[in-house]
Amino acid sequence: MTKIKIGGIMQTTNLAKVGVMSIPDRPGTAGKILAVLGDKGINVQFIVQCIDIVNNDHVVFCISQEEMGLAKAALEQIRQELGAEQVITQPNVAIISIFGPDFRERPGVAGAMFSSLGQRGINILAISTSISTLSCVIDAAHLDLAMAAMRDTFDLP
């Protein structure tokens, strides 16, 4: 198998995943969530949002693990106002990312990354992409295995 050339691998540790789940879809929801966190001095390092088949939003993000309790408490205060069913948290997660060059013009990069993790039994908790970066949230206990999978799968500088 020919390895796909990438620019490198990054990892971020000491994170918690937080989700504000099943929110009726309407303008301003993400802004309200992130403003509450910003007011508490909580930096969001990763964020994804999606709408399910019944038009409910799910906003999932990663923050420093030390701020998980503060974030949950702040979000619980606005949960009913948002109409969210629940605020969920998961400690001990990590982000593994691969980066460029220009992935939008290179089919197969995401499939290779996600397949490599899946073949090793690593569950992806959330995905975020950009033009030149693919990032996955995973259980931190699997980070070393995930890093090895990326080195096995991709041609690194």
C-alpha positions as CSV (number, residue, x, y, z in Angstrom):
1,M,0.0,0.0,0.0
2,T,1.3,3.4,-0.9
3,K,1.3,5.8,2.0
4,I,-0.4,9.2,1.5
5,K,2.1,12.1,2.1
6,I,1.0,14.5,4.9
7,G,2.6,17.4,6.6
8,G,2.5,15.9,10.1
9,I,0.6,14.7,13.2
10,M,-0.5,16.7,16.2
11,Q,-2.0,15.6,19.5
12,T,-3.7,17.5,22.3
13,T,-4.2,15.9,25.7
14,N,-5.7,16.7,29.1
15,L,-9.1,17.4,27.5
16,A,-12.7,16.7,28.3
17,K,-15.5,16.4,25.8
18,V,-18.7,18.3,26.6
19,G,-22.0,18.1,24.7
20,V,-25.1,20.2,24.9
21,M,-27.6,17.7,23.4
22,S,-31.0,17.8,21.7
23,I,-31.6,21.5,21.5
24,P,-34.4,22.8,19.3
25,D,-32.7,24.2,16.2
26,R,-32.9,28.0,16.1
27,P,-30.5,30.9,15.5
28,G,-28.2,32.0,18.3
29,T,-27.8,28.6,20.1
30,A,-24.1,28.1,19.5
31,G,-23.4,31.8,20.2
32,K,-25.2,31.5,23.6
33,I,-23.3,28.4,24.6
34,L,-19.9,29.7,23.6
35,A,-20.6,33.1,25.2
36,V,-21.4,31.5,28.6
37,L,-18.2,29.5,28.4
38,G,-16.2,32.6,27.3
39,D,-17.7,34.6,30.3
40,K,-16.2,31.9,32.6
41,G,-12.8,32.1,30.9
42,I,-13.2,28.7,29.3
43,N,-11.3,28.2,26.0
44,V,-12.9,25.8,23.5
45,Q,-10.3,23.9,21.6
46,F,-12.5,21.9,19.3
47,I,-16.2,22.2,18.3
48,V,-18.7,20.5,16.1
49,Q,-22.4,21.1,15.7
50,C,-25.0,19.0,13.8
51,I,-28.7,18.9,13.4
52,D,-30.4,15.5,13.6
53,I,-33.4,14.2,11.7
54,V,-35.9,15.8,14.1
55,N,-34.3,19.2,13.9
56,N,-32.4,19.1,17.2
57,D,-29.0,20.6,17.5
58,H,-26.1,18.8,19.2
59,V,-23.1,21.0,20.1
60,V,-20.0,19.0,21.1
61,F,-16.7,20.5,22.1
62,C,-13.4,19.9,23.9
63,I,-12.1,22.0,26.8
64,S,-9.3,21.6,29.3
65,Q,-10.2,18.7,31.6
66,E,-9.7,20.9,34.7
67,E,-12.6,23.1,33.5
68,M,-15.1,20.3,32.9
69,G,-17.0,20.9,36.1
70,L,-17.1,24.6,35.7
71,A,-18.4,24.3,32.2
72,K,-21.0,21.7,33.1
73,A,-22.3,23.9,35.9
74,A,-22.5,27.0,33.7
75,L,-24.2,25.1,30.9
76,E,-26.7,23.5,33.3
77,Q,-27.8,27.1,34.2
78,I,-28.9,27.8,30.7
79,R,-30.0,24.3,29.7
80,Q,-33.7,24.9,30.2
81,E,-33.5,28.3,28.4
82,L,-31.9,26.6,25.4
83,G,-34.4,23.8,25.6
84,A,-31.6,21.2,25.7
85,E,-32.4,17.7,27.0
86,Q,-29.0,17.3,28.7
87,V,-25.4,18.4,29.1
88,I,-23.0,15.5,28.9
89,T,-19.3,15.3,29.8
90,Q,-16.6,12.8,29.2
91,P,-13.2,13.2,30.8
92,N,-9.9,11.9,29.6
93,V,-10.2,12.5,25.9
94,A,-7.5,13.6,23.4
95,I,-7.5,15.1,19.9
96,I,-5.3,13.5,17.2
97,S,-4.9,15.6,14.0
98,I,-3.1,15.2,10.7
99,F,-2.4,18.2,8.6
100,G,-1.8,19.3,5.0
101,P,-1.0,20.1,2.4
102,D,-4.4,21.0,1.0
103,F,-6.6,18.0,1.7
104,R,-9.6,19.3,-0.2
105,E,-7.8,18.4,-3.5
106,R,-6.6,15.0,-2.2
107,P,-9.4,12.4,-2.0
108,G,-8.9,9.5,0.3
109,V,-7.1,11.2,3.2
110,A,-10.0,11.2,5.6
111,G,-11.0,7.6,4.7
112,A,-7.4,6.4,5.3
113,M,-7.3,8.2,8.7
114,F,-10.6,7.0,9.9
115,S,-10.2,3.4,8.6
116,S,-6.8,3.2,10.2
117,L,-8.2,4.1,13.6
118,G,-11.2,1.8,13.2
119,Q,-9.0,-1.2,12.2
120,R,-7.2,-0.8,15.5
121,G,-10.5,-0.7,17.5
122,I,-10.3,3.1,18.2
123,N,-13.7,4.7,18.4
124,I,-14.0,8.2,17.1
125,L,-16.0,10.4,19.4
126,A,-16.1,13.5,17.2
127,I,-14.6,14.7,13.9
128,S,-13.7,18.2,12.7
129,T,-12.0,19.1,9.4
130,S,-10.6,22.1,7.6
131,I,-9.0,22.6,4.2
132,S,-5.7,21.2,5.5
133,T,-6.4,19.5,8.9
134,L,-8.4,16.4,10.0
135,S,-9.0,16.1,13.7
136,C,-10.6,13.3,15.8
137,V,-11.6,13.2,19.4
138,I,-10.7,9.8,20.9
139,D,-10.4,8.3,24.4
140,A,-7.0,9.4,25.7
141,A,-6.2,5.8,26.7
142,H,-5.9,5.1,22.9
143,L,-3.7,8.0,22.0
144,D,-0.4,6.1,21.7
145,L,-2.1,3.4,19.5
146,A,-3.7,6.2,17.4
147,M,-0.3,7.9,16.9
148,A,1.2,4.6,15.8
149,A,-1.7,4.0,13.4
150,M,-1.1,7.4,11.8
151,R,2.7,6.7,11.4
152,D,1.8,3.4,9.8
153,T,-0.7,4.9,7.5
154,F,0.8,8.1,6.3
155,D,4.1,9.2,4.8
156,L,5.5,11.8,7.2
157,P,8.3,14.3,6.6
